Amino acid sequence: MDPNIKDFESAVAELDAIVKKMEDGDLTLEQSMALYERGLHLSRFCHARLEDAERRIEVLNERGELKPAATSLGMDAHPTGEDDKP
């Protein structure tokens, strides 16, 4: 990975700044290409950190079972594996 990327939060902040600069549209083609390339590096770094975190969460599951995370916020997850009972 890129040694110039400090951590996940700084990578996201830099990526956000790049997006804003590119949306402004006041860049030369070379500047746009350089920012696009940097953005790809930052995006890959962030994606890798998120995948690492997901793997760690799976390992830390209290029952030791590997369970995929809910794909949406609206899903009810039952950490004990039991359904709600009335």
C-alpha positions as CSV (number, residue, x, y, z in Angstrom):
1,M,0.0,0.0,0.0
2,D,0.9,3.7,-0.3
3,P,3.1,4.8,2.6
4,N,1.8,8.3,2.2
5,I,-1.7,7.3,3.3
6,K,-1.8,7.7,7.1
7,D,-5.1,6.0,8.1
8,F,-8.6,5.3,7.0
9,E,-10.1,8.6,8.2
10,S,-7.4,10.7,6.5
11,A,-7.8,8.7,3.3
12,V,-11.6,9.3,3.3
13,A,-11.0,13.0,4.0
14,E,-8.5,13.3,1.1
15,L,-10.8,11.4,-1.2
16,D,-13.6,13.8,-0.3
17,A,-11.4,16.8,-1.1
18,I,-10.4,15.2,-4.4
19,V,-14.1,14.7,-5.4
20,K,-14.9,18.3,-4.6
21,K,-11.9,19.6,-6.7
22,M,-12.9,17.5,-9.6
23,E,-16.5,18.5,-9.4
24,D,-15.5,22.2,-9.6
25,G,-14.1,21.4,-13.0
26,D,-11.4,24.1,-13.0
27,L,-8.6,21.6,-13.6
28,T,-6.4,20.8,-16.5
29,L,-6.5,17.3,-18.0
30,E,-3.2,16.4,-16.4
31,Q,-4.4,17.6,-13.0
32,S,-7.6,15.7,-13.4
33,M,-5.8,12.5,-14.3
34,A,-3.4,12.9,-11.3
35,L,-6.3,13.4,-8.9
36,Y,-8.2,10.5,-10.4
37,E,-5.2,8.2,-10.0
38,R,-4.7,9.4,-6.4
39,G,-8.4,8.8,-5.8
40,L,-8.1,5.2,-7.0
41,H,-5.2,4.6,-4.6
42,L,-7.2,6.1,-1.7
43,S,-10.3,4.1,-2.7
44,R,-8.4,0.8,-2.8
45,F,-6.8,1.6,0.5
46,C,-10.2,2.3,2.1
47,H,-11.7,-0.8,0.6
48,A,-8.9,-3.0,1.9
49,R,-9.3,-1.5,5.4
50,L,-13.0,-2.1,5.4
51,E,-12.5,-5.7,4.3
52,D,-10.0,-6.2,7.1
53,A,-12.5,-4.8,9.6
54,E,-15.2,-7.0,8.4
55,R,-13.0,-10.1,8.8
56,R,-12.1,-9.0,12.3
57,I,-15.8,-8.6,13.2
58,E,-16.6,-12.0,11.9
59,V,-13.8,-13.5,14.0
60,L,-14.9,-11.6,17.1
61,N,-18.4,-13.0,16.9
62,E,-19.4,-13.9,20.4
63,R,-20.3,-17.5,19.6
64,G,-17.3,-18.0,17.4
65,E,-19.5,-18.6,14.3
66,L,-18.7,-16.8,11.1
67,K,-21.9,-14.9,10.2
68,P,-22.1,-12.3,7.4
69,A,-23.1,-8.8,8.4
70,A,-26.6,-7.6,7.6
71,T,-26.7,-6.1,4.2
72,S,-29.1,-3.3,5.1
73,L,-29.8,-1.3,8.2
74,G,-33.4,-2.4,8.2
75,M,-32.6,-6.1,8.8
76,D,-33.0,-7.4,12.3
77,A,-29.9,-9.3,13.4
78,H,-30.2,-11.7,16.3
79,P,-26.7,-12.1,17.7
80,T,-27.8,-15.1,19.8
81,G,-29.3,-16.8,16.8
82,E,-32.8,-16.9,18.4
83,D,-35.9,-15.4,16.9
84,D,-37.9,-12.8,18.9
85,K,-40.5,-14.6,21.0
86,P,-43.8,-12.9,22.1
